[in-house]
Amino acid sequence: MSDTSSKQSPRGSAGWLLYIALGLFTIGLLAVVAIFGVAGLTDSKPGLWLYLLAMCAPLGFLLAIVFALLSGRRAR
């Protein structure tokens, strides 16, 4: 009986999910920094698009939690 589970890494199958989560989280944090930068350096309000991009941070965090739960699951 051959063991095919050792050929595929559990982290490799969902590695793309981690990269997406980290990218979204980074975009969200950069948007938050930009919001404070625009508000502090100019007299104008930050655009709506910055606030919408800031919502990527919690989405990325949620996807990272999903990745952690999926990668910590034991294979049968």
All heavy atoms as TSV, in Angstrom:
chain	resi	resn	atom	element	x	y	z
A	1	MET	N	N	0.835	-1.170	0.000
A	1	MET	CA	C	0.000	0.000	0.000
A	1	MET	C	C	0.885	1.240	0.000
A	1	MET	O	O	1.717	1.425	0.871
A	1	MET	CB	C	-0.877	-0.030	1.246
A	1	MET	CG	C	-1.969	0.939	1.211
A	1	MET	SD	S	-3.186	0.299	2.361
A	1	MET	CE	C	-3.811	1.730	3.016
A	2	SER	N	N	0.744	2.073	-0.983
A	2	SER	CA	C	1.600	3.244	-1.100
A	2	SER	C	C	1.019	4.411	-0.295
A	2	SER	O	O	-0.186	4.576	-0.203
A	2	SER	CB	C	1.765	3.651	-2.558
A	2	SER	OG	O	0.521	4.059	-3.066
A	3	ASP	N	N	1.924	5.186	0.245
A	3	ASP	CA	C	1.524	6.346	1.046
A	3	ASP	C	C	1.651	7.603	0.181
A	3	ASP	O	O	2.738	8.101	-0.040
A	3	ASP	CB	C	2.419	6.459	2.282
A	3	ASP	CG	C	1.973	7.579	3.197
A	3	ASP	OD1	O	0.780	7.947	3.144
A	3	ASP	OD2	O	2.813	8.065	3.969
A	4	THR	N	N	0.529	8.096	-0.309
A	4	THR	CA	C	0.546	9.286	-1.165
A	4	THR	C	C	0.405	10.569	-0.366
A	4	THR	O	O	0.601	11.638	-0.906
A	4	THR	CB	C	-0.587	9.221	-2.211
A	4	THR	OG1	O	-1.828	9.128	-1.515
A	4	THR	CG2	C	-0.405	8.042	-3.130
A	5	SER	N	N	0.083	10.475	0.922
A	5	SER	CA	C	-0.100	11.684	1.720
A	5	SER	C	C	1.228	12.370	2.022
A	5	SER	O	O	1.260	13.553	2.285
A	5	SER	CB	C	-0.830	11.367	3.019
A	5	SER	OG	O	-0.038	10.512	3.813
A	6	SER	N	N	2.349	11.624	1.988
A	6	SER	CA	C	3.632	12.234	2.271
A	6	SER	C	C	4.146	13.056	1.097
A	6	SER	O	O	5.025	13.886	1.259
A	6	SER	CB	C	4.657	11.165	2.640
A	6	SER	OG	O	4.860	10.316	1.527
A	7	LYS	N	N	3.589	12.859	-0.091
A	7	LYS	CA	C	4.046	13.599	-1.258
A	7	LYS	C	C	3.497	15.018	-1.286
A	7	LYS	O	O	4.131	15.910	-1.805
A	7	LYS	CB	C	3.631	12.870	-2.539
A	7	LYS	CG	C	4.342	11.557	-2.716
A	7	LYS	CD	C	3.900	10.881	-3.988
A	7	LYS	CE	C	4.585	9.527	-4.106
A	7	LYS	NZ	N	4.151	8.813	-5.294
A	8	GLN	N	N	2.324	15.226	-0.740
A	8	GLN	CA	C	1.701	16.541	-0.768
A	8	GLN	C	C	1.733	17.147	0.627
A	8	GLN	O	O	1.201	16.579	1.568
A	8	GLN	CB	C	0.264	16.449	-1.263
A	8	GLN	CG	C	-0.396	17.792	-1.394
A	8	GLN	CD	C	-1.821	17.664	-1.893
A	8	GLN	OE1	O	-2.348	16.573	-2.007
A	8	GLN	NE2	N	-2.434	18.783	-2.173
A	9	SER	N	N	2.356	18.291	0.725
A	9	SER	CA	C	2.434	18.985	2.005
A	9	SER	C	C	1.088	19.629	2.336
A	9	SER	O	O	0.472	20.231	1.466
A	9	SER	CB	C	3.516	20.053	1.940
A	9	SER	OG	O	3.459	20.875	3.060
A	10	PRO	N	N	0.618	19.528	3.579
A	10	PRO	CA	C	-0.650	20.179	3.912
A	10	PRO	C	C	-0.568	21.697	3.815
A	10	PRO	O	O	-1.526	22.372	3.540
A	10	PRO	CB	C	-0.933	19.729	5.340
A	10	PRO	CG	C	0.343	19.224	5.869
A	10	PRO	CD	C	1.163	18.789	4.698
A	11	ARG	N	N	0.602	22.247	4.042
A	11	ARG	CA	C	0.749	23.692	3.942
A	11	ARG	C	C	0.846	24.134	2.488
A	11	ARG	O	O	0.461	25.237	2.151
A	11	ARG	CB	C	1.993	24.144	4.696
A	11	ARG	CG	C	1.846	23.980	6.178
A	11	ARG	CD	C	3.040	24.550	6.897
A	11	ARG	NE	N	2.981	24.141	8.278
A	11	ARG	CZ	C	4.017	23.775	8.981
A	11	ARG	NH1	N	5.202	23.751	8.438
A	11	ARG	NH2	N	3.878	23.410	10.220
A	12	GLY	N	N	1.375	23.294	1.632
A	12	GLY	CA	C	1.536	23.662	0.234
A	12	GLY	C	C	0.228	23.769	-0.509
A	12	GLY	O	O	0.093	24.538	-1.443
A	13	SER	N	N	-0.761	22.999	-0.076
A	13	SER	CA	C	-2.036	23.028	-0.777
A	13	SER	C	C	-2.815	24.302	-0.494
A	13	SER	O	O	-3.594	24.739	-1.315
A	13	SER	CB	C	-2.868	21.808	-0.379
A	13	SER	OG	O	-3.156	21.849	0.996
A	14	ALA	N	N	-2.615	24.900	0.652
A	14	ALA	CA	C	-3.339	26.122	0.997
A	14	ALA	C	C	-2.388	27.306	1.164
A	14	ALA	O	O	-2.748	28.309	1.756
A	14	ALA	CB	C	-4.150	25.916	2.269
A	15	GLY	N	N	-1.163	27.194	0.647
A	15	GLY	CA	C	-0.189	28.272	0.774
A	15	GLY	C	C	-0.641	29.550	0.093
A	15	GLY	O	O	-0.319	30.642	0.546
A	16	TRP	N	N	-1.388	29.408	-0.974
A	16	TRP	CA	C	-1.893	30.582	-1.694
A	16	TRP	C	C	-2.837	31.394	-0.814
A	16	TRP	O	O	-2.894	32.609	-0.926
A	16	TRP	CB	C	-2.574	30.162	-2.987
A	16	TRP	CG	C	-3.710	29.209	-2.771
A	16	TRP	CD1	C	-3.638	27.847	-2.728
A	16	TRP	CD2	C	-5.066	29.539	-2.527
A	16	TRP	NE1	N	-4.869	27.314	-2.478
A	16	TRP	CE2	C	-5.778	28.333	-2.355
A	16	TRP	CE3	C	-5.767	30.733	-2.454
A	16	TRP	CZ2	C	-7.141	28.307	-2.094
A	16	TRP	CZ3	C	-7.129	30.691	-2.204
A	16	TRP	CH2	C	-7.794	29.475	-2.028
A	17	LEU	N	N	-3.557	30.709	0.073
A	17	LEU	CA	C	-4.483	31.408	0.965
A	17	LEU	C	C	-3.719	32.309	1.941
A	17	LEU	O	O	-4.143	33.423	2.232
A	17	LEU	CB	C	-5.342	30.405	1.726
A	17	LEU	CG	C	-6.416	30.958	2.650
A	17	LEU	CD1	C	-7.428	31.780	1.860
A	17	LEU	CD2	C	-7.114	29.839	3.384
A	18	LEU	N	N	-2.576	31.851	2.402
A	18	LEU	CA	C	-1.753	32.660	3.304
A	18	LEU	C	C	-1.220	33.889	2.582
A	18	LEU	O	O	-1.208	34.984	3.144
A	18	LEU	CB	C	-0.607	31.838	3.871
A	18	LEU	CG	C	0.332	32.567	4.824
A	18	LEU	CD1	C	-0.434	33.031	6.057
A	18	LEU	CD2	C	1.493	31.691	5.213
A	19	TYR	N	N	-0.775	33.731	1.346
A	19	TYR	CA	C	-0.256	34.868	0.591
A	19	TYR	C	C	-1.348	35.906	0.322
A	19	TYR	O	O	-1.100	37.110	0.394
A	19	TYR	CB	C	0.366	34.408	-0.724
A	19	TYR	CG	C	1.636	33.625	-0.524
A	19	TYR	CD1	C	1.799	32.376	-1.096
A	19	TYR	CD2	C	2.679	34.134	0.241
A	19	TYR	CE1	C	2.960	31.658	-0.913
A	19	TYR	CE2	C	3.848	33.427	0.435
A	19	TYR	CZ	C	3.986	32.186	-0.146
A	19	TYR	OH	O	5.132	31.485	0.034
A	20	ILE	N	N	-2.537	35.452	0.010
A	20	ILE	CA	C	-3.655	36.378	-0.198
A	20	ILE	C	C	-3.986	37.098	1.104
A	20	ILE	O	O	-4.211	38.310	1.124
A	20	ILE	CB	C	-4.881	35.634	-0.749
A	20	ILE	CG1	C	-4.603	35.170	-2.178
A	20	ILE	CG2	C	-6.122	36.508	-0.698
A	20	ILE	CD1	C	-5.688	34.285	-2.745
A	21	ALA	N	N	-4.003	36.354	2.215
A	21	ALA	CA	C	-4.309	36.948	3.515
A	21	ALA	C	C	-3.271	37.995	3.899
A	21	ALA	O	O	-3.622	39.093	4.351
A	21	ALA	CB	C	-4.390	35.865	4.580
A	22	LEU	N	N	-2.003	37.678	3.706
A	22	LEU	CA	C	-0.950	38.641	4.048
A	22	LEU	C	C	-1.001	39.866	3.142
A	22	LEU	O	O	-0.780	40.991	3.599
A	22	LEU	CB	C	0.422	37.972	3.956
A	22	LEU	CG	C	0.733	36.960	5.039
A	22	LEU	CD1	C	2.059	36.270	4.761
A	22	LEU	CD2	C	0.755	37.623	6.396
A	23	GLY	N	N	-1.297	39.661	1.871
A	23	GLY	CA	C	-1.407	40.788	0.950
A	23	GLY	C	C	-2.554	41.713	1.309
A	23	GLY	O	O	-2.392	42.937	1.331
A	24	LEU	N	N	-3.714	41.135	1.594
A	24	LEU	CA	C	-4.864	41.954	1.971
A	24	LEU	C	C	-4.614	42.699	3.275
A	24	LEU	O	O	-4.973	43.874	3.416
A	24	LEU	CB	C	-6.117	41.089	2.092
A	24	LEU	CG	C	-6.737	40.612	0.785
A	24	LEU	CD1	C	-7.870	39.638	1.072
A	24	LEU	CD2	C	-7.236	41.782	-0.026
A	25	PHE	N	N	-4.009	42.025	4.228
A	25	PHE	CA	C	-3.724	42.660	5.511
A	25	PHE	C	C	-2.746	43.819	5.341
A	25	PHE	O	O	-2.925	44.893	5.925
A	25	PHE	CB	C	-3.178	41.628	6.503
A	25	PHE	CG	C	-3.060	42.138	7.903
A	25	PHE	CD1	C	-4.195	42.308	8.677
A	25	PHE	CD2	C	-1.833	42.445	8.453
A	25	PHE	CE1	C	-4.096	42.792	9.977
A	25	PHE	CE2	C	-1.727	42.913	9.746
A	25	PHE	CZ	C	-2.865	43.090	10.502
A	26	THR	N	N	-1.729	43.626	4.500
A	26	THR	CA	C	-0.754	44.680	4.252
A	26	THR	C	C	-1.393	45.874	3.549
A	26	THR	O	O	-1.133	47.030	3.904
A	26	THR	CB	C	0.411	44.134	3.410
A	26	THR	OG1	O	0.998	43.030	4.095
A	26	THR	CG2	C	1.457	45.193	3.162
A	27	ILE	N	N	-2.234	45.607	2.559
A	27	ILE	CA	C	-2.934	46.684	1.862
A	27	ILE	C	C	-3.808	47.468	2.843
A	27	ILE	O	O	-3.845	48.702	2.816
A	27	ILE	CB	C	-3.772	46.118	0.702
A	27	ILE	CG1	C	-2.846	45.640	-0.415
A	27	ILE	CG2	C	-4.759	47.146	0.175
A	27	ILE	CD1	C	-3.557	44.859	-1.497
A	28	GLY	N	N	-4.491	46.760	3.732
A	28	GLY	CA	C	-5.337	47.425	4.717
A	28	GLY	C	C	-4.545	48.294	5.673
A	28	GLY	O	O	-4.952	49.415	5.987
A	29	LEU	N	N	-3.404	47.780	6.135
A	29	LEU	CA	C	-2.589	48.581	7.054
A	29	LEU	C	C	-1.995	49.805	6.364
A	29	LEU	O	O	-1.922	50.887	6.959
A	29	LEU	CB	C	-1.474	47.727	7.651
A	29	LEU	CG	C	-1.899	46.726	8.712
A	29	LEU	CD1	C	-0.684	46.006	9.274
A	29	LEU	CD2	C	-2.661	47.396	9.829
A	30	LEU	N	N	-1.582	49.654	5.110
A	30	LEU	CA	C	-1.068	50.803	4.373
A	30	LEU	C	C	-2.157	51.853	4.150
A	30	LEU	O	O	-1.888	53.056	4.183
A	30	LEU	CB	C	-0.480	50.352	3.041
A	30	LEU	CG	C	0.839	49.587	3.114
A	30	LEU	CD1	C	1.251	49.090	1.743
A	30	LEU	CD2	C	1.926	50.442	3.732
A	31	ALA	N	N	-3.381	51.398	3.944
A	31	ALA	CA	C	-4.489	52.338	3.782
A	31	ALA	C	C	-4.761	53.094	5.080
A	31	ALA	O	O	-5.050	54.294	5.049
A	31	ALA	CB	C	-5.744	51.598	3.319
A	32	VAL	N	N	-4.664	52.412	6.203
A	32	VAL	CA	C	-4.861	53.083	7.499
A	32	VAL	C	C	-3.774	54.133	7.717
A	32	VAL	O	O	-4.056	55.267	8.153
A	32	VAL	CB	C	-4.885	52.052	8.649
A	32	VAL	CG1	C	-4.821	52.737	9.992
A	32	VAL	CG2	C	-6.117	51.178	8.545
A	33	VAL	N	N	-2.538	53.799	7.402
A	33	VAL	CA	C	-1.442	54.763	7.527
A	33	VAL	C	C	-1.676	55.944	6.586
A	33	VAL	O	O	-1.452	57.101	6.961
A	33	VAL	CB	C	-0.088	54.075	7.244
A	33	VAL	CG1	C	1.033	55.084	7.105
A	33	VAL	CG2	C	0.227	53.077	8.344
A	34	ALA	N	N	-2.154	55.667	5.371
A	34	ALA	CA	C	-2.434	56.740	4.414
A	34	ALA	C	C	-3.572	57.630	4.899
A	34	ALA	O	O	-3.533	58.850	4.689
A	34	ALA	CB	C	-2.765	56.148	3.046
A	35	ILE	N	N	-4.566	57.054	5.539
A	35	ILE	CA	C	-5.673	57.866	6.073
A	35	ILE	C	C	-5.153	58.854	7.105
A	35	ILE	O	O	-5.483	60.043	7.083
A	35	ILE	CB	C	-6.766	56.961	6.670
A	35	ILE	CG1	C	-7.529	56.241	5.561
A	35	ILE	CG2	C	-7.736	57.761	7.534
A	35	ILE	CD1	C	-8.463	55.157	6.052
A	36	PHE	N	N	-4.327	58.362	8.026
A	36	PHE	CA	C	-3.775	59.260	9.038
A	36	PHE	C	C	-2.807	60.261	8.416
A	36	PHE	O	O	-2.718	61.409	8.855
A	36	PHE	CB	C	-3.081	58.472	10.145
A	36	PHE	CG	C	-4.032	57.846	11.109
A	36	PHE	CD1	C	-4.204	56.478	11.151
A	36	PHE	CD2	C	-4.777	58.627	11.978
A	36	PHE	CE1	C	-5.088	55.893	12.045
A	36	PHE	CE2	C	-5.667	58.057	12.879
A	36	PHE	CZ	C	-5.817	56.686	12.907
A	37	GLY	N	N	-2.072	59.829	7.387
A	37	GLY	CA	C	-1.143	60.740	6.722
A	37	GLY	C	C	-1.853	61.855	5.988
A	37	GLY	O	O	-1.458	63.026	6.075
A	38	VAL	N	N	-2.912	61.524	5.265
A	38	VAL	CA	C	-3.675	62.549	4.541
A	38	VAL	C	C	-4.338	63.503	5.528
A	38	VAL	O	O	-4.328	64.713	5.334
A	38	VAL	CB	C	-4.725	61.883	3.614
A	38	VAL	CG1	C	-5.732	62.891	3.097
A	38	VAL	CG2	C	-4.038	61.186	2.461
A	39	ALA	N	N	-4.893	62.949	6.592
A	39	ALA	CA	C	-5.567	63.798	7.576
A	39	ALA	C	C	-4.574	64.691	8.323
A	39	ALA	O	O	-4.900	65.822	8.690
A	39	ALA	CB	C	-6.344	62.945	8.563
A	40	GLY	N	N	-3.375	64.207	8.540
A	40	GLY	CA	C	-2.396	64.991	9.292
A	40	GLY	C	C	-1.618	65.979	8.452
A	40	GLY	O	O	-1.218	67.039	8.940
A	41	LEU	N	N	-1.388	65.677	7.193
A	41	LEU	CA	C	-0.551	66.535	6.360
A	41	LEU	C	C	-1.328	67.541	5.524
A	41	LEU	O	O	-0.759	68.532	5.086
A	41	LEU	CB	C	0.308	65.663	5.435
A	41	LEU	CG	C	1.298	64.731	6.139
A	41	LEU	CD1	C	2.000	63.842	5.134
A	41	LEU	CD2	C	2.313	65.532	6.942
A	42	THR	N	N	-2.587	67.281	5.284
A	42	THR	CA	C	-3.386	68.200	4.469
A	42	THR	C	C	-4.638	68.612	5.241
A	42	THR	O	O	-4.961	68.046	6.281
A	42	THR	CB	C	-3.811	67.541	3.132
A	42	THR	OG1	O	-4.671	66.444	3.405
A	42	THR	CG2	C	-2.610	67.052	2.356
A	43	ASP	N	N	-5.333	69.562	4.690
A	43	ASP	CA	C	-6.582	70.007	5.314
A	43	ASP	C	C	-7.793	69.292	4.745
A	43	ASP	O	O	-8.913	69.524	5.191
A	43	ASP	CB	C	-6.758	71.518	5.113
A	43	ASP	CG	C	-5.745	72.313	5.919
A	43	ASP	OD1	O	-5.265	71.781	6.942
A	43	ASP	OD2	O	-5.426	73.447	5.528
A	44	SER	N	N	-7.587	68.417	3.775
A	44	SER	CA	C	-8.719	67.723	3.155
A	44	SER	C	C	-8.973	66.381	3.835
A	44	SER	O	O	-8.118	65.839	4.528
A	44	SER	CB	C	-8.448	67.503	1.674
A	44	SER	OG	O	-7.324	66.671	1.508
A	45	LYS	N	N	-10.171	65.879	3.618
A	45	LYS	CA	C	-10.531	64.571	4.160
A	45	LYS	C	C	-10.001	63.471	3.245
A	45	LYS	O	O	-9.922	63.661	2.031
A	45	LYS	CB	C	-12.047	64.436	4.251
A	45	LYS	CG	C	-12.689	65.316	5.279
A	45	LYS	CD	C	-14.172	65.060	5.327
A	45	LYS	CE	C	-14.844	65.917	6.372
A	45	LYS	NZ	N	-16.288	65.657	6.431
A	46	PRO	N	N	-9.651	62.326	3.813
A	46	PRO	CA	C	-9.236	61.201	2.972
A	46	PRO	C	C	-10.407	60.715	2.110
A	46	PRO	O	O	-11.570	60.819	2.497
A	46	PRO	CB	C	-8.827	60.123	3.976
A	46	PRO	CG	C	-8.613	60.837	5.255
A	46	PRO	CD	C	-9.482	62.041	5.224
A	47	GLY	N	N	-10.088	60.174	0.964
A	47	GLY	CA	C	-11.125	59.707	0.056
A	47	GLY	C	C	-11.796	58.442	0.550
A	47	GLY	O	O	-11.268	57.694	1.392
A	48	LEU	N	N	-12.963	58.195	0.022
A	48	LEU	CA	C	-13.723	57.001	0.383
A	48	LEU	C	C	-12.962	55.736	0.022
A	48	LEU	O	O	-13.033	54.737	0.732
A	48	LEU	CB	C	-15.086	57.031	-0.319
A	48	LEU	CG	C	-15.985	55.817	-0.118
A	48	LEU	CD1	C	-16.397	55.702	1.341
A	48	LEU	CD2	C	-17.198	55.893	-1.020
A	49	TRP	N	N	-12.227	55.778	-1.066
A	49	TRP	CA	C	-11.486	54.597	-1.501
A	49	TRP	C	C	-10.447	54.175	-0.468
A	49	TRP	O	O	-10.161	52.989	-0.318
A	49	TRP	CB	C	-10.850	54.835	-2.870
A	49	TRP	CG	C	-9.860	55.964	-2.896
A	49	TRP	CD1	C	-10.122	57.290	-3.039
A	49	TRP	CD2	C	-8.445	55.843	-2.744
A	49	TRP	NE1	N	-8.951	58.011	-2.987
A	49	TRP	CE2	C	-7.913	57.153	-2.811
A	49	TRP	CE3	C	-7.588	54.778	-2.563
A	49	TRP	CZ2	C	-6.552	57.399	-2.702
A	49	TRP	CZ3	C	-6.230	55.034	-2.466
A	49	TRP	CH2	C	-5.736	56.334	-2.538
A	50	LEU	N	N	-9.882	55.125	0.297
A	50	LEU	CA	C	-8.940	54.751	1.352
A	50	LEU	C	C	-9.648	54.021	2.489
A	50	LEU	O	O	-9.124	53.054	3.047
A	50	LEU	CB	C	-8.230	55.989	1.901
A	50	LEU	CG	C	-7.027	56.475	1.109
A	50	LEU	CD1	C	-6.489	57.759	1.708
A	50	LEU	CD2	C	-5.948	55.417	1.076
A	51	TYR	N	N	-10.843	54.476	2.812
A	51	TYR	CA	C	-11.600	53.799	3.863
A	51	TYR	C	C	-12.007	52.394	3.416
A	51	TYR	O	O	-12.013	51.462	4.216
A	51	TYR	CB	C	-12.834	54.613	4.246
A	51	TYR	CG	C	-12.503	55.870	5.002
A	51	TYR	CD1	C	-12.676	57.113	4.416
A	51	TYR	CD2	C	-12.019	55.821	6.301
A	51	TYR	CE1	C	-12.371	58.270	5.106
A	51	TYR	CE2	C	-11.718	56.963	6.995
A	51	TYR	CZ	C	-11.897	58.188	6.396
A	51	TYR	OH	O	-11.592	59.333	7.089
A	52	LEU	N	N	-12.348	52.258	2.155
A	52	LEU	CA	C	-12.711	50.937	1.643
A	52	LEU	C	C	-11.498	50.011	1.591
A	52	LEU	O	O	-11.604	48.814	1.892
A	52	LEU	CB	C	-13.359	51.063	0.263
A	52	LEU	CG	C	-14.712	51.766	0.243
A	52	LEU	CD1	C	-15.198	51.925	-1.190
A	52	LEU	CD2	C	-15.725	51.013	1.077
A	53	LEU	N	N	-10.346	50.551	1.218
A	53	LEU	CA	C	-9.126	49.736	1.223
A	53	LEU	C	C	-8.723	49.342	2.643
A	53	LEU	O	O	-8.134	48.279	2.851
A	53	LEU	CB	C	-7.978	50.484	0.555
A	53	LEU	CG	C	-7.914	50.421	-0.957
A	53	LEU	CD1	C	-6.730	51.245	-1.461
A	53	LEU	CD2	C	-7.811	49.001	-1.451
A	54	ALA	N	N	-9.033	50.189	3.621
A	54	ALA	CA	C	-8.708	49.863	5.011
A	54	ALA	C	C	-9.483	48.639	5.497
A	54	ALA	O	O	-9.048	47.957	6.427
A	54	ALA	CB	C	-8.984	51.061	5.911
A	55	MET	N	N	-10.612	48.363	4.866
A	55	MET	CA	C	-11.388	47.174	5.241
A	55	MET	C	C	-10.718	45.882	4.792
A	55	MET	O	O	-11.163	44.791	5.153
A	55	MET	CB	C	-12.795	47.263	4.651
A	55	MET	CG	C	-13.646	48.341	5.288
A	55	MET	SD	S	-13.799	48.137	7.071
A	55	MET	CE	C	-14.651	46.600	7.175
A	56	CYS	N	N	-9.637	45.978	4.037
A	56	CYS	CA	C	-8.887	44.778	3.647
A	56	CYS	C	C	-8.126	44.187	4.832
A	56	CYS	O	O	-7.841	42.985	4.838
A	56	CYS	CB	C	-7.912	45.105	2.523
A	56	CYS	SG	S	-8.695	45.426	0.947
A	57	ALA	N	N	-7.792	45.009	5.818
A	57	ALA	CA	C	-7.038	44.515	6.974
A	57	ALA	C	C	-7.817	43.463	7.762
A	57	ALA	O	O	-7.295	42.369	8.016
A	57	ALA	CB	C	-6.602	45.664	7.869
A	58	PRO	N	N	-9.066	43.715	8.165
A	58	PRO	CA	C	-9.784	42.661	8.879
A	58	PRO	C	C	-10.095	41.454	7.999
A	58	PRO	O	O	-10.124	40.319	8.483
A	58	PRO	CB	C	-11.077	43.321	9.363
A	58	PRO	CG	C	-11.089	44.682	8.833
A	58	PRO	CD	C	-9.804	44.970	8.168
A	59	LEU	N	N	-10.292	41.680	6.707
A	59	LEU	CA	C	-10.537	40.563	5.800
A	59	LEU	C	C	-9.300	39.678	5.696
A	59	LEU	O	O	-9.393	38.449	5.724
A	59	LEU	CB	C	-10.946	41.084	4.423
A	59	LEU	CG	C	-11.257	40.039	3.371
A	59	LEU	CD1	C	-12.444	39.184	3.800
A	59	LEU	CD2	C	-11.522	40.698	2.041
A	60	GLY	N	N	-8.139	40.300	5.586
A	60	GLY	CA	C	-6.894	39.535	5.552
A	60	GLY	C	C	-6.643	38.788	6.850
A	60	GLY	O	O	-6.157	37.661	6.859
A	61	PHE	N	N	-6.991	39.410	7.963
A	61	PHE	CA	C	-6.837	38.755	9.260
A	61	PHE	C	C	-7.746	37.531	9.360
A	61	PHE	O	O	-7.334	36.472	9.841
A	61	PHE	CB	C	-7.154	39.758	10.376
A	61	PHE	CG	C	-6.933	39.217	11.753
A	61	PHE	CD1	C	-5.656	38.958	12.215
A	61	PHE	CD2	C	-8.001	38.974	12.595
A	61	PHE	CE1	C	-5.445	38.456	13.481
A	61	PHE	CE2	C	-7.803	38.477	13.862
A	61	PHE	CZ	C	-6.526	38.219	14.311
A	62	LEU	N	N	-8.959	37.675	8.882
A	62	LEU	CA	C	-9.899	36.557	8.896
A	62	LEU	C	C	-9.411	35.414	8.007
A	62	LEU	O	O	-9.489	34.238	8.398
A	62	LEU	CB	C	-11.278	37.035	8.445
A	62	LEU	CG	C	-12.384	35.985	8.417
A	62	LEU	CD1	C	-12.695	35.515	9.827
A	62	LEU	CD2	C	-13.628	36.547	7.770
A	63	LEU	N	N	-8.889	35.738	6.837
A	63	LEU	CA	C	-8.360	34.696	5.955
A	63	LEU	C	C	-7.133	34.015	6.565
A	63	LEU	O	O	-6.928	32.818	6.370
A	63	LEU	CB	C	-8.013	35.286	4.591
A	63	LEU	CG	C	-9.184	35.592	3.679
A	63	LEU	CD1	C	-8.700	36.236	2.386
A	63	LEU	CD2	C	-9.995	34.349	3.385
A	64	ALA	N	N	-6.321	34.758	7.305
A	64	ALA	CA	C	-5.169	34.161	7.975
A	64	ALA	C	C	-5.613	33.184	9.060
A	64	ALA	O	O	-4.992	32.130	9.257
A	64	ALA	CB	C	-4.280	35.244	8.564
A	65	ILE	N	N	-6.692	33.507	9.757
A	65	ILE	CA	C	-7.224	32.586	10.762
A	65	ILE	C	C	-7.757	31.325	10.084
A	65	ILE	O	O	-7.527	30.200	10.564
A	65	ILE	CB	C	-8.314	33.274	11.604
A	65	ILE	CG1	C	-7.685	34.331	12.498
A	65	ILE	CG2	C	-9.082	32.265	12.439
A	65	ILE	CD1	C	-8.679	35.166	13.254
A	66	VAL	N	N	-8.432	31.489	8.954
A	66	VAL	CA	C	-8.923	30.328	8.211
A	66	VAL	C	C	-7.754	29.467	7.754
A	66	VAL	O	O	-7.793	28.237	7.855
A	66	VAL	CB	C	-9.788	30.777	7.012
A	66	VAL	CG1	C	-10.081	29.621	6.075
A	66	VAL	CG2	C	-11.071	31.404	7.504
A	67	PHE	N	N	-6.681	30.096	7.265
A	67	PHE	CA	C	-5.499	29.338	6.863
A	67	PHE	C	C	-4.906	28.572	8.033
A	67	PHE	O	O	-4.525	27.405	7.900
A	67	PHE	CB	C	-4.440	30.271	6.272
A	67	PHE	CG	C	-3.120	29.589	6.067
A	67	PHE	CD1	C	-2.939	28.729	4.999
A	67	PHE	CD2	C	-2.072	29.794	6.941
A	67	PHE	CE1	C	-1.733	28.086	4.810
A	67	PHE	CE2	C	-0.869	29.154	6.762
A	67	PHE	CZ	C	-0.693	28.295	5.688
A	68	ALA	N	N	-4.818	29.220	9.196
A	68	ALA	CA	C	-4.251	28.550	10.367
A	68	ALA	C	C	-5.097	27.355	10.792
A	68	ALA	O	O	-4.566	26.307	11.168
A	68	ALA	CB	C	-4.124	29.542	11.524
A	69	LEU	N	N	-6.404	27.498	10.706
A	69	LEU	CA	C	-7.279	26.381	11.070
A	69	LEU	C	C	-7.173	25.241	10.066
A	69	LEU	O	O	-7.180	24.066	10.443
A	69	LEU	CB	C	-8.725	26.860	11.180
A	69	LEU	CG	C	-9.020	27.795	12.353
A	69	LEU	CD1	C	-10.448	28.303	12.270
A	69	LEU	CD2	C	-8.771	27.089	13.675
A	70	LEU	N	N	-7.064	25.577	8.794
A	70	LEU	CA	C	-6.952	24.529	7.773
A	70	LEU	C	C	-5.597	23.831	7.817
A	70	LEU	O	O	-5.516	22.614	7.604
A	70	LEU	CB	C	-7.177	25.123	6.380
A	70	LEU	CG	C	-8.594	25.547	6.045
A	70	LEU	CD1	C	-8.625	26.190	4.663
A	70	LEU	CD2	C	-9.543	24.387	6.120
A	71	SER	N	N	-4.535	24.565	8.061
A	71	SER	CA	C	-3.210	23.952	8.063
A	71	SER	C	C	-2.944	23.171	9.345
A	71	SER	O	O	-2.091	22.284	9.363
A	71	SER	CB	C	-2.129	25.007	7.864
A	71	SER	OG	O	-2.090	25.879	8.961
A	72	GLY	N	N	-3.664	23.478	10.419
A	72	GLY	CA	C	-3.473	22.751	11.665
A	72	GLY	C	C	-4.302	21.499	11.753
A	72	GLY	O	O	-4.179	20.741	12.706
A	73	ARG	N	N	-5.134	21.269	10.761
A	73	ARG	CA	C	-6.001	20.094	10.758
A	73	ARG	C	C	-5.185	18.834	10.493
A	73	ARG	O	O	-4.309	18.817	9.652
A	73	ARG	CB	C	-7.042	20.270	9.657
A	73	ARG	CG	C	-8.053	19.192	9.595
A	73	ARG	CD	C	-8.945	19.413	8.423
A	73	ARG	NE	N	-8.081	19.435	7.207
A	73	ARG	CZ	C	-8.518	19.711	6.020
A	73	ARG	NH1	N	-9.750	20.057	5.839
A	73	ARG	NH2	N	-7.707	19.695	4.988
A	74	ARG	N	N	-5.464	17.799	11.220
A	74	ARG	CA	C	-4.749	16.538	11.029
A	74	ARG	C	C	-5.308	15.775	9.840
A	74	ARG	O	O	-6.514	15.724	9.637
A	74	ARG	CB	C	-4.894	15.660	12.259
A	74	ARG	CG	C	-4.020	16.070	13.378
A	74	ARG	CD	C	-3.966	14.986	14.393
A	74	ARG	NE	N	-2.903	15.303	15.328
A	74	ARG	CZ	C	-2.651	14.605	16.374
A	74	ARG	NH1	N	-3.367	13.551	16.653
A	74	ARG	NH2	N	-1.684	14.937	17.177
A	75	ALA	N	N	-4.402	15.178	9.092
A	75	ALA	CA	C	-4.813	14.345	7.956
A	75	ALA	C	C	-5.127	12.947	8.465
A	75	ALA	O	O	-4.472	12.434	9.364
A	75	ALA	CB	C	-3.716	14.307	6.915
A	76	ARG	N	N	-6.140	12.336	7.894
A	76	ARG	CA	C	-6.499	10.979	8.322
A	76	ARG	C	C	-5.891	9.944	7.427
A	76	ARG	O	O	-5.661	10.076	6.306
A	76	ARG	CB	C	-8.013	10.843	8.279
A	76	ARG	CG	C	-8.641	11.705	9.324
A	76	ARG	CD	C	-10.118	11.494	9.319
A	76	ARG	NE	N	-10.707	12.388	10.301
A	76	ARG	CZ	C	-11.736	12.046	11.042
A	76	ARG	NH1	N	-12.295	10.889	10.931
A	76	ARG	NH2	N	-12.217	12.887	11.913
